Amino acid sequence: MYDEKASLFGETHATLVAQTRSKFIFMLTVTSLAARILGSTQPPNPALRGFTEGCEDQPQPCWYGVVPGVTVDWEIMEIWTEHGYTVNDVVSGSMRQLQAVSNNRPDCRMLAEMDKGGNNFSAKAYGLSLNCIDMNLGDFIQTKGLPERVCMFIYDLSLAYGENDTAFILVLDHANLISPYSKVSGVYLSSSSLSNTTNILWNGYKSYQRYTKELYLAAGNSAGCLQR
């Protein structure tokens, strides 16, 4: 009798464990499926709106309707003012810049490098830089695909996309490993094409240090992103 009860208890316990495990697996499956469906219906990172809003009929690269090499100074000032920035027109020698600061976040800035030419009227921006992007590399890859090249933008490791003799450059925060979760600290849009001699081809996710080493082996101290 003792053995029968023990056997019966063992069988009952095993049945309960199996049922509980099946329910748990089912709940995990449903939860995972729901999360996947919810994720697929979520809007893209709001930071990416800048590459589409106002850019519907514009060539790329474009940021809220501003296209390097196309958009003139007064248009840039109007667009940035509409988006809540205070814009200053700064001239220093042969250099001219439109410097914009967010009215809500003073640490957020945009800078347009201007082709001054013979006068200060209707000049075009040849470069546009911005910070406070608030996105990861994976967010950008979802929209633009994988980068084409790796380069040094000033002193920071950057990833570059070329398009019709123009360029998107993503400046990365320093990190041990470049991954979809790498933080993008800034973006530079240029009317210059990517250099094929002072940068290297993208070759998958690697450590920050490894790409830096490969860059300097290939191009030395001139490992810049753009044609000069």
Summary of the structure (lengths in Angstrom):
residues: 228
radius of gyration: 26.0
end to end distance: 92.2
largest distance: 106.4
contacts: 654
relative contact order: 0.11
helix: 35%
strand: 30%
